[in-house]
């Protein structure tokens, strides 16, 4: 790998790592909202909002890094 390729790989790794950390933060915030740790619209609406945030966080944590890795995969050399 050349230096520009290394720099690009580091940026992509950082992007995937930050995406996973944001997914974890969404999941934690969603569970706190479900539990009633803070209020946005009052119960039971907060629980549904919390469930939606947890689902988005799980998608960000589990699926999005795979999609980005597939998109950024190096072409196969012949």
C-alpha positions in Angstrom: 0.0 0.0 0.0 1.1 3.5 -0.7 0.9 6.4 1.6 -2.4 7.8 0.1 -3.9 4.3 0.4 -2.8 4.1 4.0 -4.3 7.5 4.8 -7.6 6.6 3.1 -7.7 3.3 5.0 -7.2 5.1 8.3 -10.0 7.6 7.5 -12.4 4.8 6.6 -11.5 2.8 9.8 -12.1 5.9 11.9 -15.4 6.5 10.1 -16.6 3.0 10.9 -15.4 3.2 14.5 -17.2 6.5 15.0 -20.4 5.1 13.4 -20.3 2.1 15.9 -19.7 4.4 18.8 -22.7 6.6 17.8 -24.8 3.4 17.5 -23.9 2.5 21.1 -24.7 6.0 22.3 -28.1 5.8 20.5 -28.8 2.5 22.1 -27.9 3.8 25.6 -30.0 7.0 25.1 -32.9 4.9 23.9 -32.8 2.6 26.9 -32.6 5.6 29.3 -35.6 7.1 27.6 -37.5 3.8 27.8 -36.7 3.5 31.5 -37.9 7.1 32.1 -34.6 8.6 33.0 -35.6 11.8 31.2 -38.7 13.0 29.5 -39.4 14.4 26.0 -43.1 14.1 25.4 -44.2 12.1 28.5 -45.0 8.5 28.9 -46.0 6.3 27.0 -44.8 8.3 24.0 -41.2 8.4 25.4 -41.1 4.6 25.4 -42.0 4.5 21.7 -39.5 7.1 20.9 -36.9 5.2 23.0 -37.7 2.0 21.1 -37.2 3.8 17.8 -33.9 5.3 18.9 -32.7 1.8 20.1 -33.6 0.3 16.7 -31.8 3.1 14.8 -28.8 2.6 17.1 -28.7 -1.1 16.5 -28.9 -0.6 12.8 -26.0 1.9 13.0 -24.0 -0.4 15.2 -24.5 -3.7 13.3 -25.5 -3.1 9.7 -24.0 0.2 8.6 -20.4 -0.7 9.2 -20.9 -3.8 7.0 -22.5 -1.8 4.3 -19.7 0.7 4.3 -17.0 -2.0 4.4 -18.6 -3.6 1.4 -18.8 -0.3 -0.5 -15.2 0.5 0.3 -13.8 -2.9 -0.4 -10.8 -3.0 -2.6 -11.3 -4.3 -6.1 -10.1 -7.8 -6.8 -6.9 -7.8 -8.7 -6.5 -10.3 -11.6 
